[in-house]
């Protein structure tokens, strides 16, 4: 028997992974969650049929969304993670001694339970005593927060699914308000390659550029993401992702990584011409 | 009817592209060549079942293998392209007025004929009067050349298939001899991500580091390549890919690109930690 899981990246492209067996499958109030065991990607989790993360490549995503802002902001004490119920982002954050509080807001309790059971290497991040988990809607949680966080990480997965509210103009405005006067927000920016993905990528940059004085985009190669090429947004009130990068301070922490280096940090902001052109067009429209 | 083309990137991962129709299919003396029309990638060509290039993403590959060395070497007059029968590399080279001679060595004449018929936007590069096409084995062609070229581009596709001879230690040695005293060789370095690909990636770096005093690796995101993440080798007798990059000289040429910029050039050499570690291990073994 051969069992293949297929992820429809667009209507015309799919990536299929040979699986050894299915470990979990359930419809929650928010999404369909499945967990599979595979040779190539180890265990992986899918939401509504799309791969969310795998044991083999989650390090790329989690390192890039955490260490880039942490190497720039000089004194992060309070962090808000929206989504992030698998624990990978909290795990990377837990390596920083100066952080005092990590609030994780995840709407789907079952998602957290599943990750605790099947992905202990991610979920261990949620066991850090500085972590508070709120099972709430991220947008609603944000509305009550003012001048509260140094860093907000929007780890939500899908601008079209049950987390769509986290990609609206209101959301970016609320993030701005919830941040302290020198706060940074990083977020998933999607993939710019396929035509189907490009529009949401444009809209995100337009909204972030409208709300924040500094809005830049950086890249990583993540094989299980659409086209394998993923962008992150860096929206900031004060610190610039390159000129405020402090290489010595970050290296002195001695954090072990497999993808991130401060050199790669710089390169991640050097984008292909077609992506630069797209972003500049949206900046003109804001 | 739905027709899907599947590219087995490893034994456990495949990428499938929905095709409108098949335009060509033939077994030559060297390989099985097929051409398809698709909505997502436009026309694409496969060799022995693997996608070689598509209209939608060939610009990434062709720009990155040509403009990186051309922005470094100050006076390229004679170029050898091994493989490259589709014409995309020759097309990018043809934008440089200072180049006097472009020798393209392609073993499979049918491959060139097919590209001329179905991919005129690539094959136009072969019509430049400075281009000479040799229908020969690349390794044999090289053996007779000494101190002949400023730049060698190894555009051959597969270290395991009919072009395997172009990935041997002898090949790198012959390239070194065929280059002038300040010559540069660039080559496809494969993808470092999947375990199946990693070994050939290691071997290539070991061989190139053994033959050339300067041997560096750079990256690009190419969706139709294995895992979407592709490496190139930059092996050089004299010029360093970063310290000898001449931004002003390159920009003054006014070449229109969609992927390459001199800023991206720098970022392309800033590699993920796991790739850096792999390359350093091989340098220790050379």
HADDOCK unambig.tbl for C-alpha pairs under 7 A between the chains (distance, minus, plus):
assign (segid A and resid 12 and name CA) (segid B and resid 17 and name CA) 5.78 0.50 0.50
assign (segid A and resid 12 and name CA) (segid B and resid 18 and name CA) 4.91 0.50 0.50
assign (segid A and resid 12 and name CA) (segid B and resid 40 and name CA) 6.00 0.50 0.50
assign (segid A and resid 13 and name CA) (segid B and resid 16 and name CA) 5.64 0.50 0.50
assign (segid A and resid 13 and name CA) (segid B and resid 17 and name CA) 4.70 0.50 0.50
assign (segid A and resid 13 and name CA) (segid B and resid 18 and name CA) 6.32 0.50 0.50
assign (segid A and resid 14 and name CA) (segid B and resid 15 and name CA) 5.87 0.50 0.50
assign (segid A and resid 14 and name CA) (segid B and resid 16 and name CA) 5.20 0.50 0.50
assign (segid A and resid 14 and name CA) (segid B and resid 17 and name CA) 6.71 0.50 0.50
assign (segid A and resid 15 and name CA) (segid B and resid 14 and name CA) 5.86 0.50 0.50
assign (segid A and resid 15 and name CA) (segid B and resid 15 and name CA) 4.52 0.50 0.50
assign (segid A and resid 15 and name CA) (segid B and resid 16 and name CA) 6.26 0.50 0.50
assign (segid A and resid 16 and name CA) (segid B and resid 13 and name CA) 5.63 0.50 0.50
assign (segid A and resid 16 and name CA) (segid B and resid 14 and name CA) 5.19 0.50 0.50
assign (segid A and resid 16 and name CA) (segid B and resid 15 and name CA) 6.25 0.50 0.50
assign (segid A and resid 17 and name CA) (segid B and resid 12 and name CA) 5.77 0.50 0.50
assign (segid A and resid 17 and name CA) (segid B and resid 13 and name CA) 4.69 0.50 0.50
assign (segid A and resid 17 and name CA) (segid B and resid 14 and name CA) 6.70 0.50 0.50
assign (segid A and resid 18 and name CA) (segid B and resid 12 and name CA) 4.89 0.50 0.50
assign (segid A and resid 18 and name CA) (segid B and resid 13 and name CA) 6.30 0.50 0.50
assign (segid A and resid 40 and name CA) (segid B and resid 12 and name CA) 6.02 0.50 0.50
assign (segid A and resid 221 and name CA) (segid B and resid 229 and name CA) 6.53 0.50 0.50
assign (segid A and resid 223 and name CA) (segid B and resid 227 and name CA) 5.18 0.50 0.50
assign (segid A and resid 223 and name CA) (segid B and resid 228 and name CA) 6.40 0.50 0.50
assign (segid A and resid 227 and name CA) (segid B and resid 223 and name CA) 5.17 0.50 0.50
assign (segid A and resid 227 and name CA) (segid B and resid 228 and name CA) 6.52 0.50 0.50
assign (segid A and resid 228 and name CA) (segid B and resid 223 and name CA) 6.40 0.50 0.50
assign (segid A and resid 228 and name CA) (segid B and resid 227 and name CA) 6.52 0.50 0.50
assign (segid A and resid 228 and name CA) (segid B and resid 228 and name CA) 5.07 0.50 0.50
assign (segid A and resid 229 and name CA) (segid B and resid 221 and name CA) 6.52 0.50 0.50
assign (segid A and resid 258 and name CA) (segid B and resid 273 and name CA) 5.14 0.50 0.50
assign (segid A and resid 258 and name CA) (segid B and resid 274 and name CA) 5.26 0.50 0.50
assign (segid A and resid 259 and name CA) (segid B and resid 272 and name CA) 4.61 0.50 0.50
assign (segid A and resid 259 and name CA) (segid B and resid 273 and name CA) 4.64 0.50 0.50
assign (segid A and resid 259 and name CA) (segid B and resid 274 and name CA) 5.96 0.50 0.50
assign (segid A and resid 260 and name CA) (segid B and resid 272 and name CA) 6.17 0.50 0.50
assign (segid A and resid 260 and name CA) (segid B and resid 273 and name CA) 6.18 0.50 0.50
assign (segid A and resid 261 and name CA) (segid B and resid 273 and name CA) 6.40 0.50 0.50
assign (segid A and resid 263 and name CA) (segid B and resid 270 and name CA) 6.01 0.50 0.50
assign (segid A and resid 264 and name CA) (segid B and resid 270 and name CA) 4.93 0.50 0.50
assign (segid A and resid 264 and name CA) (segid B and resid 271 and name CA) 5.89 0.50 0.50
assign (segid A and resid 264 and name CA) (segid B and resid 272 and name CA) 6.27 0.50 0.50
assign (segid A and resid 267 and name CA) (segid B and resid 267 and name CA) 3.79 0.50 0.50
assign (segid A and resid 267 and name CA) (segid B and resid 268 and name CA) 6.80 0.50 0.50
assign (segid A and resid 267 and name CA) (segid B and resid 270 and name CA) 5.54 0.50 0.50
assign (segid A and resid 268 and name CA) (segid B and resid 267 and name CA) 6.80 0.50 0.50
assign (segid A and resid 270 and name CA) (segid B and resid 263 and name CA) 6.00 0.50 0.50
assign (segid A and resid 270 and name CA) (segid B and resid 264 and name CA) 4.93 0.50 0.50
assign (segid A and resid 270 and name CA) (segid B and resid 267 and name CA) 5.54 0.50 0.50
assign (segid A and resid 271 and name CA) (segid B and resid 264 and name CA) 5.87 0.50 0.50
assign (segid A and resid 272 and name CA) (segid B and resid 259 and name CA) 4.60 0.50 0.50
assign (segid A and resid 272 and name CA) (segid B and resid 260 and name CA) 6.16 0.50 0.50
assign (segid A and resid 272 and name CA) (segid B and resid 264 and name CA) 6.26 0.50 0.50
assign (segid A and resid 273 and name CA) (segid B and resid 258 and name CA) 5.13 0.50 0.50
assign (segid A and resid 273 and name CA) (segid B and resid 259 and name CA) 4.62 0.50 0.50
assign (segid A and resid 273 and name CA) (segid B and resid 260 and name CA) 6.16 0.50 0.50
assign (segid A and resid 273 and name CA) (segid B and resid 261 and name CA) 6.39 0.50 0.50
assign (segid A and resid 274 and name CA) (segid B and resid 258 and name CA) 5.22 0.50 0.50
assign (segid A and resid 274 and name CA) (segid B and resid 259 and name CA) 5.94 0.50 0.50
